[in-house]
Amino acid sequence: MATETLKTYTYEEVSKHKSHDDLWVVYNGQVYNISPYIDEHPGGEEVVLDVAGTDATEAFNDIGHSDDAHEILAGLLVGKIEGGVTKEVKSIINTEQEGGFGFPVIAVAVFLIAFAAYYFLQNN
C-alpha cells in the first residue's frame, strides 16, 4: 500500500482500537491493525495489549525486533497518523539509527583501566 493512498487517522481514532479483537498501534507515524497477529506474538498478548491504541514506536524499538517482525508489521498496515511522525518519535528514530558510540567508548575505557590496574599491581 503506497503511503500516498493510505487513510489518515487521528490519535483519538487509534485510541478506540485497544481490545484483543480490535487492536491498533502507531509505529513510526503509520497505523497498524495488529489484531490478527496478537495470538501469535512471541512476547504474549499482555505485551501487545499494553501499547494498544497508542504510539508504540518506542516500545517496539526498545525490544529490538527482527526483520521478520518488521515484515509482519508491514503486512498489517492500515493507514498513517494525522500530522505524521511527532518530534518525540523522530527523536527516538534518529537516536536508534545513529546508534551512538557509547558502548565502544565504555568498553575501551574499562579495558584501559583494567590494564593500568594490572600494570600497576605487577610493578608494585
N, CA, C and O atoms as CSV, one atom per row, in Angstrom:
chain,resi,resn,atom,element,x,y,z
A,1,MET,N,N,0.858,-1.172,0.000
A,1,MET,CA,C,0.000,0.000,0.000
A,1,MET,C,C,0.901,1.231,0.000
A,1,MET,O,O,1.686,1.425,0.928
A,2,ALA,N,N,0.795,2.051,-1.020
A,2,ALA,CA,C,1.621,3.245,-1.117
A,2,ALA,C,C,1.213,4.253,-0.053
A,2,ALA,O,O,0.034,4.388,0.274
A,3,THR,N,N,2.203,4.958,0.482
A,3,THR,CA,C,1.949,5.919,1.550
A,3,THR,C,C,0.935,6.981,1.132
A,3,THR,O,O,0.128,7.415,1.954
A,4,GLU,N,N,0.962,7.408,-0.135
A,4,GLU,CA,C,0.063,8.456,-0.597
A,4,GLU,C,C,-1.398,8.019,-0.540
A,4,GLU,O,O,-2.276,8.862,-0.359
A,5,THR,N,N,-1.680,6.728,-0.689
A,5,THR,CA,C,-3.063,6.242,-0.735
A,5,THR,C,C,-3.562,5.755,0.619
A,5,THR,O,O,-4.701,5.301,0.724
A,6,LEU,N,N,-2.749,5.838,1.638
A,6,LEU,CA,C,-3.154,5.379,2.965
A,6,LEU,C,C,-4.176,6.328,3.576
A,6,LEU,O,O,-4.086,7.546,3.423
A,7,LYS,N,N,-5.137,5.753,4.263
A,7,LYS,CA,C,-6.115,6.558,5.002
A,7,LYS,C,C,-5.404,7.213,6.184
A,7,LYS,O,O,-4.500,6.621,6.775
A,8,THR,N,N,-5.804,8.410,6.519
A,8,THR,CA,C,-5.212,9.138,7.636
A,8,THR,C,C,-6.121,9.028,8.856
A,8,THR,O,O,-7.331,9.238,8.768
A,9,TYR,N,N,-5.516,8.695,9.995
A,9,TYR,CA,C,-6.241,8.556,11.262
A,9,TYR,C,C,-5.668,9.527,12.288
A,9,TYR,O,O,-4.499,9.904,12.218
A,10,THR,N,N,-6.501,9.922,13.234
A,10,THR,CA,C,-6.038,10.743,14.358
A,10,THR,C,C,-5.657,9.814,15.504
A,10,THR,O,O,-6.027,8.640,15.514
A,11,TYR,N,N,-4.917,10.350,16.469
A,11,TYR,CA,C,-4.588,9.555,17.658
A,11,TYR,C,C,-5.851,9.183,18.422
A,11,TYR,O,O,-5.924,8.120,19.039
A,12,GLU,N,N,-6.853,10.073,18.375
A,12,GLU,CA,C,-8.126,9.783,19.046
A,12,GLU,C,C,-8.794,8.554,18.423
A,12,GLU,O,O,-9.319,7.697,19.134
A,13,GLU,N,N,-8.770,8.475,17.083
A,13,GLU,CA,C,-9.358,7.314,16.414
A,13,GLU,C,C,-8.600,6.033,16.760
A,13,GLU,O,O,-9.204,4.995,17.031
A,14,VAL,N,N,-7.290,6.118,16.749
A,14,VAL,CA,C,-6.465,4.944,17.059
A,14,VAL,C,C,-6.722,4.483,18.485
A,14,VAL,O,O,-6.753,3.281,18.750
A,15,SER,N,N,-6.904,5.419,19.405
A,15,SER,CA,C,-7.078,5.073,20.822
A,15,SER,C,C,-8.348,4.262,21.090
A,15,SER,O,O,-8.475,3.647,22.148
A,16,LYS,N,N,-9.275,4.257,20.151
A,16,LYS,CA,C,-10.515,3.487,20.311
A,16,LYS,C,C,-10.324,2.004,19.986
A,16,LYS,O,O,-11.209,1.189,20.247
A,17,HIS,N,N,-9.190,1.664,19.427
A,17,HIS,CA,C,-8.916,0.288,18.996
A,17,HIS,C,C,-7.896,-0.342,19.944
A,17,HIS,O,O,-6.703,-0.405,19.647
A,18,LYS,N,N,-8.395,-0.806,21.095
A,18,LYS,CA,C,-7.453,-1.331,22.083
A,18,LYS,C,C,-7.930,-2.608,22.760
A,18,LYS,O,O,-7.574,-2.886,23.905
A,19,SER,N,N,-8.730,-3.375,22.049
A,19,SER,CA,C,-9.172,-4.661,22.590
A,19,SER,C,C,-8.486,-5.793,21.829
A,19,SER,O,O,-7.911,-5.570,20.763
A,20,HIS,N,N,-8.547,-6.981,22.366
A,20,HIS,CA,C,-7.914,-8.150,21.753
A,20,HIS,C,C,-8.341,-8.332,20.300
A,20,HIS,O,O,-7.513,-8.651,19.447
A,21,ASP,N,N,-9.620,-8.134,20.012
A,21,ASP,CA,C,-10.146,-8.364,18.664
A,21,ASP,C,C,-10.098,-7.136,17.765
A,21,ASP,O,O,-10.423,-7.219,16.580
A,22,ASP,N,N,-9.700,-6.017,18.312
A,22,ASP,CA,C,-9.649,-4.763,17.550
A,22,ASP,C,C,-8.517,-3.915,18.121
A,22,ASP,O,O,-8.748,-3.008,18.921
A,23,LEU,N,N,-7.289,-4.222,17.699
A,23,LEU,CA,C,-6.114,-3.639,18.334
A,23,LEU,C,C,-5.246,-2.921,17.304
A,23,LEU,O,O,-4.671,-3.544,16.410
A,24,TRP,N,N,-5.163,-1.606,17.447
A,24,TRP,CA,C,-4.343,-0.802,16.552
A,24,TRP,C,C,-3.217,-0.148,17.348
A,24,TRP,O,O,-3.357,0.137,18.538
A,25,VAL,N,N,-2.102,0.081,16.665
A,25,VAL,CA,C,-0.991,0.847,17.237
A,25,VAL,C,C,-0.423,1.757,16.155
A,25,VAL,O,O,-0.623,1.543,14.959
A,26,VAL,N,N,0.284,2.769,16.613
A,26,VAL,CA,C,1.022,3.645,15.711
A,26,VAL,C,C,2.490,3.280,15.855
A,26,VAL,O,O,2.996,3.104,16.963
A,27,TYR,N,N,3.163,3.169,14.718
A,27,TYR,CA,C,4.606,2.904,14.711
A,27,TYR,C,C,5.221,3.746,13.608
A,27,TYR,O,O,4.855,3.616,12.440
A,28,ASN,N,N,6.156,4.610,13.980
A,28,ASN,CA,C,6.841,5.490,13.029
A,28,ASN,C,C,5.865,6.270,12.144
A,28,ASN,O,O,6.094,6.427,10.944
A,29,GLY,N,N,4.778,6.755,12.746
A,29,GLY,CA,C,3.841,7.591,12.019
A,29,GLY,C,C,2.837,6.842,11.164
A,29,GLY,O,O,2.060,7.458,10.434
A,30,GLN,N,N,2.844,5.521,11.244
A,30,GLN,CA,C,1.886,4.726,10.482
A,30,GLN,C,C,1.015,3.925,11.437
A,30,GLN,O,O,1.430,3.602,12.550
A,31,VAL,N,N,-0.190,3.611,10.993
A,31,VAL,CA,C,-1.172,2.923,11.822
A,31,VAL,C,C,-1.267,1.465,11.386
A,31,VAL,O,O,-1.374,1.162,10.198
A,32,TYR,N,N,-1.226,0.568,12.375
A,32,TYR,CA,C,-1.272,-0.869,12.104
A,32,TYR,C,C,-2.391,-1.521,12.901
A,32,TYR,O,O,-2.593,-1.210,14.075
A,33,ASN,N,N,-3.116,-2.427,12.255
A,33,ASN,CA,C,-4.114,-3.260,12.929
A,33,ASN,C,C,-3.417,-4.584,13.241
A,33,ASN,O,O,-3.263,-5.428,12.358
A,34,ILE,N,N,-3.000,-4.764,14.481
A,34,ILE,CA,C,-2.244,-5.967,14.835
A,34,ILE,C,C,-3.121,-7.056,15.460
A,34,ILE,O,O,-2.611,-8.039,15.996
A,35,SER,N,N,-4.433,-6.873,15.389
A,35,SER,CA,C,-5.371,-7.880,15.923
A,35,SER,C,C,-5.131,-9.278,15.366
A,35,SER,O,O,-5.137,-10.240,16.134
A,36,PRO,N,N,-4.917,-9.426,14.050
A,36,PRO,CA,C,-4.744,-10.779,13.516
A,36,PRO,C,C,-3.492,-11.487,14.037
A,36,PRO,O,O,-3.390,-12.711,13.954
A,37,TYR,N,N,-2.553,-10.727,14.567
A,37,TYR,CA,C,-1.270,-11.303,14.985
A,37,TYR,C,C,-1.141,-11.486,16.498
A,37,TYR,O,O,-0.201,-12.134,16.958
A,38,ILE,N,N,-2.046,-10.940,17.260
A,38,ILE,CA,C,-1.880,-10.901,18.714
A,38,ILE,C,C,-1.680,-12.289,19.331
A,38,ILE,O,O,-0.877,-12.448,20.250
A,39,ASP,N,N,-2.402,-13.289,18.832
A,39,ASP,CA,C,-2.275,-14.632,19.404
A,39,ASP,C,C,-0.950,-15.299,19.040
A,39,ASP,O,O,-0.532,-16.243,19.711
A,40,GLU,N,N,-0.295,-14.829,18.003
A,40,GLU,CA,C,0.979,-15.390,17.569
A,40,GLU,C,C,2.186,-14.624,18.128
A,40,GLU,O,O,3.322,-15.077,17.984
A,41,HIS,N,N,1.954,-13.495,18.749
A,41,HIS,CA,C,3.052,-12.658,19.226
A,41,HIS,C,C,3.900,-13.423,20.241
A,41,HIS,O,O,3.377,-13.893,21.252
A,42,PRO,N,N,5.208,-13.553,19.982
A,42,PRO,CA,C,6.085,-14.330,20.867
A,42,PRO,C,C,6.163,-13.793,22.297
A,42,PRO,O,O,6.417,-14.555,23.230
A,43,GLY,N,N,5.947,-12.496,22.473
A,43,GLY,CA,C,6.008,-11.902,23.808
A,43,GLY,C,C,4.720,-12.042,24.589
A,43,GLY,O,O,4.651,-11.670,25.760
A,44,GLY,N,N,3.705,-12.575,23.946
A,44,GLY,CA,C,2.420,-12.765,24.611
A,44,GLY,C,C,1.461,-11.624,24.376
A,44,GLY,O,O,1.837,-10.536,23.940
A,45,GLU,N,N,0.217,-11.906,24.676
A,45,GLU,CA,C,-0.870,-10.957,24.462
A,45,GLU,C,C,-0.728,-9.706,25.326
A,45,GLU,O,O,-0.990,-8.600,24.854
A,46,GLU,N,N,-0.318,-9.867,26.577
A,46,GLU,CA,C,-0.246,-8.732,27.510
A,46,GLU,C,C,0.697,-7.645,27.023
A,46,GLU,O,O,0.408,-6.457,27.167
A,47,VAL,N,N,1.820,-8.045,26.449
A,47,VAL,CA,C,2.795,-7.071,25.958
A,47,VAL,C,C,2.155,-6.193,24.893
A,47,VAL,O,O,2.348,-4.977,24.876
A,48,VAL,N,N,1.403,-6.811,24.019
A,48,VAL,CA,C,0.759,-6.079,22.935
A,48,VAL,C,C,-0.383,-5.216,23.466
A,48,VAL,O,O,-0.546,-4.070,23.048
A,49,LEU,N,N,-1.159,-5.760,24.375
A,49,LEU,CA,C,-2.287,-5.002,24.931
A,49,LEU,C,C,-1.813,-3.769,25.705
A,49,LEU,O,O,-2.540,-2.781,25.803
A,50,ASP,N,N,-0.603,-3.825,26.251
A,50,ASP,CA,C,-0.059,-2.673,26.991
A,50,ASP,C,C,0.103,-1.437,26.118
A,50,ASP,O,O,0.037,-0.315,26.621
A,51,VAL,N,N,0.314,-1.624,24.818
A,51,VAL,CA,C,0.520,-0.487,23.919
A,51,VAL,C,C,-0.660,-0.272,22.975
A,51,VAL,O,O,-0.589,0.557,22.067
A,52,ALA,N,N,-1.729,-1.005,23.184
A,52,ALA,CA,C,-2.905,-0.923,22.317
A,52,ALA,C,C,-3.466,0.489,22.275
A,52,ALA,O,O,-3.641,1.137,23.307
A,53,GLY,N,N,-3.745,0.955,21.060
A,53,GLY,CA,C,-4.357,2.270,20.888
A,53,GLY,C,C,-3.422,3.436,21.100
A,53,GLY,O,O,-3.873,4.574,21.224
A,54,THR,N,N,-2.124,3.177,21.143
A,54,THR,CA,C,-1.140,4.239,21.400
A,54,THR,C,C,-0.033,4.225,20.359
A,54,THR,O,O,-0.016,3.389,19.456
A,55,ASP,N,N,0.888,5.165,20.503
A,55,ASP,CA,C,2.094,5.168,19.676
A,55,ASP,C,C,3.078,4.195,20.319
A,55,ASP,O,O,3.608,4.458,21.398
A,56,ALA,N,N,3.315,3.079,19.654
A,56,ALA,CA,C,4.151,2.003,20.194
A,56,ALA,C,C,5.573,2.047,19.658
A,56,ALA,O,O,6.319,1.080,19.814
A,57,THR,N,N,5.961,3.144,19.032
A,57,THR,CA,C,7.281,3.229,18.394
A,57,THR,C,C,8.407,2.937,19.375
A,57,THR,O,O,9.265,2.097,19.103
A,58,GLU,N,N,8.410,3.619,20.508
A,58,GLU,CA,C,9.499,3.422,21.467
A,58,GLU,C,C,9.491,2.004,22.030
A,58,GLU,O,O,10.541,1.370,22.133
A,59,ALA,N,N,8.323,1.510,22.391
A,59,ALA,CA,C,8.231,0.153,22.944
A,59,ALA,C,C,8.695,-0.886,21.928
A,59,ALA,O,O,9.411,-1.823,22.282
A,60,PHE,N,N,8.296,-0.728,20.682
A,60,PHE,CA,C,8.672,-1.677,19.626
A,60,PHE,C,C,10.185,-1.634,19.401
A,60,PHE,O,O,10.831,-2.676,19.297
A,61,ASN,N,N,10.736,-0.440,19.327
A,61,ASN,CA,C,12.174,-0.311,19.065
A,61,ASN,C,C,13.025,-0.740,20.247
A,61,ASN,O,O,14.135,-1.237,20.058
A,62,ASP,N,N,12.523,-0.556,21.470
A,62,ASP,CA,C,13.277,-0.952,22.661
A,62,ASP,C,C,13.539,-2.451,22.699
A,62,ASP,O,O,14.545,-2.892,23.255
A,63,ILE,N,N,12.649,-3.228,22.118
A,63,ILE,CA,C,12.782,-4.679,22.132
A,63,ILE,C,C,13.823,-5.146,21.128
A,63,ILE,O,O,14.436,-6.196,21.322
A,64,GLY,N,N,14.033,-4.391,20.062
A,64,GLY,CA,C,14.985,-4.816,19.045
A,64,GLY,C,C,14.410,-5.942,18.199
A,64,GLY,O,O,15.014,-7.009,18.086
A,65,HIS,N,N,13.263,-5.710,17.614
A,65,HIS,CA,C,12.577,-6.731,16.821
A,65,HIS,C,C,13.378,-7.137,15.583
A,65,HIS,O,O,14.172,-6.362,15.050
A,66,SER,N,N,13.148,-8.357,15.148
A,66,SER,CA,C,13.835,-8.927,13.992
A,66,SER,C,C,13.285,-8.354,12.685
A,66,SER,O,O,12.274,-7.652,12.669
A,67,ASP,N,N,13.982,-8.675,11.586
A,67,ASP,CA,C,13.493,-8.287,10.262
A,67,ASP,C,C,12.142,-8.946,9.982
A,67,ASP,O,O,11.271,-8.347,9.351
A,68,ASP,N,N,11.976,-10.180,10.456
A,68,ASP,CA,C,10.701,-10.876,10.280
A,68,ASP,C,C,9.566,-10.100,10.950
A,68,ASP,O,O,8.477,-9.979,10.387
A,69,ALA,N,N,9.818,-9.578,12.141
A,69,ALA,CA,C,8.796,-8.814,12.853
A,69,ALA,C,C,8.410,-7.575,12.057
A,69,ALA,O,O,7.236,-7.211,11.998
A,70,HIS,N,N,9.394,-6.929,11.447
A,70,HIS,CA,C,9.109,-5.747,10.637
A,70,HIS,C,C,8.299,-6.122,9.393
A,70,HIS,O,O,7.421,-5.369,8.971
A,71,GLU,N,N,8.591,-7.274,8.815
A,71,GLU,CA,C,7.840,-7.734,7.646
A,71,GLU,C,C,6.389,-8.042,8.022
A,71,GLU,O,O,5.464,-7.694,7.288
A,72,ILE,N,N,6.201,-8.690,9.159
A,72,ILE,CA,C,4.842,-8.990,9.637
A,72,ILE,C,C,4.080,-7.691,9.854
A,72,ILE,O,O,2.928,-7.554,9.442
A,73,LEU,N,N,4.742,-6.740,10.507
A,73,LEU,CA,C,4.110,-5.446,10.782
A,73,LEU,C,C,3.705,-4.756,9.483
A,73,LEU,O,O,2.617,-4.185,9.396
A,74,ALA,N,N,4.562,-4.804,8.485
A,74,ALA,CA,C,4.260,-4.161,7.202
A,74,ALA,C,C,2.973,-4.713,6.592
A,74,ALA,O,O,2.228,-3.978,5.943
A,75,GLY,N,N,2.714,-5.991,6.797
A,75,GLY,CA,C,1.511,-6.603,6.269
A,75,GLY,C,C,0.245,-6.216,7.021
A,75,GLY,O,O,-0.859,-6.530,6.576
A,76,LEU,N,N,0.391,-5.542,8.148
A,76,LEU,CA,C,-0.754,-5.153,8.977
A,76,LEU,C,C,-1.060,-3.657,8.889
A,76,LEU,O,O,-1.877,-3.141,9.653
A,77,LEU,N,N,-0.413,-2.972,7.972
A,77,LEU,CA,C,-0.578,-1.527,7.799
A,77,LEU,C,C,-1.988,-1.179,7.331
A,77,LEU,O,O,-2.501,-1.764,6.377
A,78,VAL,N,N,-2.608,-0.215,8.020
A,78,VAL,CA,C,-3.957,0.229,7.624
A,78,VAL,C,C,-4.025,1.714,7.300
A,78,VAL,O,O,-4.995,2.164,6.691
A,79,GLY,N,N,-3.024,2.478,7.691
A,79,GLY,CA,C,-3.074,3.909,7.419
A,79,GLY,C,C,-1.890,4.648,7.986
A,79,GLY,O,O,-0.890,4.051,8.384
A,80,LYS,N,N,-2.020,5.960,8.016
A,80,LYS,CA,C,-0.977,6.810,8.584
A,80,LYS,C,C,-1.619,7.720,9.617
A,80,LYS,O,O,-2.829,7.949,9.600
A,81,ILE,N,N,-0.798,8.229,10.509
A,81,ILE,CA,C,-1.309,9.080,11.584
A,81,ILE,C,C,-1.352,10.527,11.104
A,81,ILE,O,O,-0.454,10.985,10.398
A,82,GLU,N,N,-2.382,11.224,11.487
A,82,GLU,CA,C,-2.530,12.630,11.122
A,82,GLU,C,C,-1.362,13.434,11.677
A,82,GLU,O,O,-1.024,13.311,12.854
A,83,GLY,N,N,-0.753,14.245,10.843
A,83,GLY,CA,C,0.359,15.065,11.277
A,83,GLY,C,C,1.703,14.371,11.126
A,83,GLY,O,O,2.744,14.992,11.340
A,84,GLY,N,N,1.696,13.109,10.766
A,84,GLY,CA,C,2.947,12.375,10.557
A,84,GLY,C,C,3.645,12.039,11.857
A,84,GLY,O,O,3.028,12.007,12.921
A,85,VAL,N,N,4.926,11.792,11.758
A,85,VAL,CA,C,5.731,11.411,12.903
A,85,VAL,C,C,5.970,12.632,13.780
A,85,VAL,O,O,6.383,13.681,13.286
A,86,THR,N,N,5.712,12.501,15.079
A,86,THR,CA,C,5.914,13.615,16.010
A,86,THR,C,C,7.399,13.855,16.240
A,86,THR,O,O,8.228,12.999,15.932
A,87,LYS,N,N,7.730,15.015,16.779
A,87,LYS,CA,C,9.122,15.331,17.092
A,87,LYS,C,C,9.700,14.316,18.072
A,87,LYS,O,O,10.859,13.919,17.958
A,88,GLU,N,N,8.875,13.899,19.040
A,88,GLU,CA,C,9.334,12.931,20.036
A,88,GLU,C,C,9.706,11.602,19.372
A,88,GLU,O,O,10.743,11.014,19.681
A,89,VAL,N,N,8.857,11.139,18.465
A,89,VAL,CA,C,9.116,9.880,17.778
A,89,VAL,C,C,10.304,10.036,16.830
A,89,VAL,O,O,11.129,9.129,16.725
A,90,LYS,N,N,10.401,11.171,16.140
A,90,LYS,CA,C,11.559,11.405,15.274
A,90,LYS,C,C,12.845,11.326,16.076
A,90,LYS,O,O,13.845,10.781,15.608
A,91,SER,N,N,12.818,11.867,17.280
A,91,SER,CA,C,13.989,11.819,18.140
A,91,SER,C,C,14.353,10.376,18.481
A,91,SER,O,O,15.526,10.005,18.467
A,92,ILE,N,N,13.340,9.565,18.786
A,92,ILE,CA,C,13.571,8.149,19.103
A,92,ILE,C,C,14.159,7.441,17.895
A,92,ILE,O,O,15.131,6.695,18.018
A,93,ILE,N,N,13.571,7.674,16.728
A,93,ILE,CA,C,14.027,7.019,15.499
A,93,ILE,C,C,15.457,7.433,15.184
A,93,ILE,O,O,16.294,6.579,14.892
A,94,ASN,N,N,15.754,8.734,15.237
A,94,ASN,CA,C,17.085,9.229,14.919
A,94,ASN,C,C,18.134,8.688,15.880
A,94,ASN,O,O,19.228,8.313,15.459
A,95,THR,N,N,17.809,8.647,17.157
A,95,THR,CA,C,18.751,8.140,18.152
A,95,THR,C,C,19.084,6.689,17.866
A,95,THR,O,O,20.243,6.285,17.952
A,96,GLU,N,N,18.081,5.911,17.530
A,96,GLU,CA,C,18.312,4.496,17.273
A,96,GLU,C,C,19.055,4.279,15.977
A,96,GLU,O,O,19.857,3.350,15.881
A,97,GLN,N,N,18.812,5.113,14.966
A,97,GLN,CA,C,19.507,4.967,13.696
A,97,GLN,C,C,20.963,5.382,13.824
A,97,GLN,O,O,21.841,4.792,13.195
A,98,GLU,N,N,21.215,6.393,14.634
A,98,GLU,CA,C,22.584,6.849,14.824
A,98,GLU,C,C,23.395,5.828,15.592
A,98,GLU,O,O,24.590,5.663,15.350
A,99,GLY,N,N,22.747,5.145,16.513
A,99,GLY,CA,C,23.420,4.104,17.272
A,99,GLY,C,C,24.336,4.643,18.344
A,99,GLY,O,O,24.496,4.014,19.390
A,100,GLY,N,N,24.935,5.781,18.113
A,100,GLY,CA,C,25.836,6.352,19.101
A,100,GLY,C,C,27.140,5.581,19.194
A,100,GLY,O,O,27.344,4.596,18.485
A,101,PHE,N,N,28.019,6.038,20.075
A,101,PHE,CA,C,29.293,5.365,20.237
A,101,PHE,C,C,29.538,5.042,21.696
A,101,PHE,O,O,30.674,4.771,22.087
A,102,GLY,N,N,28.501,5.065,22.501
A,102,GLY,CA,C,28.622,4.876,23.939
A,102,GLY,C,C,29.252,3.563,24.339
A,102,GLY,O,O,30.206,3.567,25.117
A,103,PHE,N,N,28.766,2.442,23.847
A,103,PHE,CA,C,29.267,1.147,24.273
A,103,PHE,C,C,30.742,0.954,23.929
A,103,PHE,O,O,31.508,0.543,24.801
A,104,PRO,N,N,31.178,1.233,22.690
A,104,PRO,CA,C,32.602,1.048,22.391
A,104,PRO,C,C,33.513,1.904,23.273
A,104,PRO,O,O,34.580,1.449,23.685
A,105,VAL,N,N,33.103,3.123,23.561
A,105,VAL,CA,C,33.906,4.009,24.398
A,105,VAL,C,C,34.009,3.428,25.813
A,105,VAL,O,O,35.088,3.411,26.405
A,106,ILE,N,N,32.898,2.963,26.338
A,106,ILE,CA,C,32.890,2.377,27.680
A,106,ILE,C,C,33.752,1.120,27.708
A,106,ILE,O,O,34.517,0.916,28.650
A,107,ALA,N,N,33.638,0.283,26.694
A,107,ALA,CA,C,34.424,-0.952,26.639
A,107,ALA,C,C,35.921,-0.650,26.616
A,107,ALA,O,O,36.697,-1.301,27.315
A,108,VAL,N,N,36.318,0.320,25.828
A,108,VAL,CA,C,37.729,0.698,25.751
A,108,VAL,C,C,38.199,1.268,27.089
A,108,VAL,O,O,39.294,0.953,27.556
A,109,ALA,N,N,37.363,2.108,27.701
A,109,ALA,CA,C,37.730,2.698,28.992
A,109,ALA,C,C,37.911,1.621,30.055
A,109,ALA,O,O,38.872,1.671,30.822
A,110,VAL,N,N,37.016,0.661,30.111
A,110,VAL,CA,C,37.124,-0.430,31.083
A,110,VAL,C,C,38.396,-1.233,30.828
A,110,VAL,O,O,39.103,-1.593,31.769
A,111,PHE,N,N,38.688,-1.514,29.562
A,111,PHE,CA,C,39.900,-2.250,29.219
A,111,PHE,C,C,41.147,-1.475,29.663
A,111,PHE,O,O,42.065,-2.057,30.241
A,112,LEU,N,N,41.179,-0.188,29.400
A,112,LEU,CA,C,42.345,0.618,29.769
A,112,LEU,C,C,42.527,0.686,31.286
A,112,LEU,O,O,43.651,0.618,31.783
A,113,ILE,N,N,41.431,0.819,32.009
A,113,ILE,CA,C,41.508,0.853,33.473
A,113,ILE,C,C,42.014,-0.485,33.997
A,113,ILE,O,O,42.865,-0.531,34.885
A,114,ALA,N,N,41.481,-1.575,33.441
A,114,ALA,CA,C,41.919,-2.910,33.875
A,114,ALA,C,C,43.398,-3.117,33.562
A,114,ALA,O,O,44.136,-3.655,34.387
A,115,PHE,N,N,43.832,-2.698,32.389
A,115,PHE,CA,C,45.226,-2.847,32.005
A,115,PHE,C,C,46.130,-2.013,32.924
A,115,PHE,O,O,47.181,-2.480,33.363
A,116,ALA,N,N,45.707,-0.774,33.207
A,116,ALA,CA,C,46.500,0.096,34.086
A,116,ALA,C,C,46.581,-0.499,35.486
A,116,ALA,O,O,47.644,-0.473,36.106
A,117,ALA,N,N,45.479,-1.032,35.987
A,117,ALA,CA,C,45.482,-1.653,37.317
A,117,ALA,C,C,46.401,-2.864,37.338
A,117,ALA,O,O,47.175,-3.033,38.280
A,118,TYR,N,N,46.330,-3.703,36.325
A,118,TYR,CA,C,47.190,-4.878,36.235
A,118,TYR,C,C,48.661,-4.449,36.200
A,118,TYR,O,O,49.485,-4.995,36.933
A,119,TYR,N,N,48.983,-3.484,35.357
A,119,TYR,CA,C,50.349,-3.000,35.227
A,119,TYR,C,C,50.852,-2.431,36.545
A,119,TYR,O,O,51.972,-2.718,36.965
A,120,PHE,N,N,50.012,-1.614,37.204
A,120,PHE,CA,C,50.381,-1.005,38.475
A,120,PHE,C,C,50.621,-2.075,39.542
A,120,PHE,O,O,51.600,-1.997,40.284
A,121,LEU,N,N,49.750,-3.057,39.622
A,121,LEU,CA,C,49.892,-4.120,40.630
A,121,LEU,C,C,51.103,-5.017,40.369
A,121,LEU,O,O,51.705,-5.525,41.314
A,122,GLN,N,N,51.457,-5.213,39.128
A,122,GLN,CA,C,52.615,-6.047,38.788
A,122,GLN,C,C,53.935,-5.346,39.115
A,122,GLN,O,O,54.928,-6.002,39.430
A,123,ASN,N,N,53.944,-4.039,39.042
A,123,ASN,CA,C,55.159,-3.274,39.286
A,123,ASN,C,C,55.299,-2.811,40.728
A,123,ASN,O,O,56.291,-2.164,41.062
A,124,ASN,N,N,54.352,-3.114,41.580
A,124,ASN,CA,C,54.445,-2.711,42.995
A,124,ASN,C,C,54.528,-3.884,43.900
A,124,ASN,O,O,54.611,-3.719,45.117
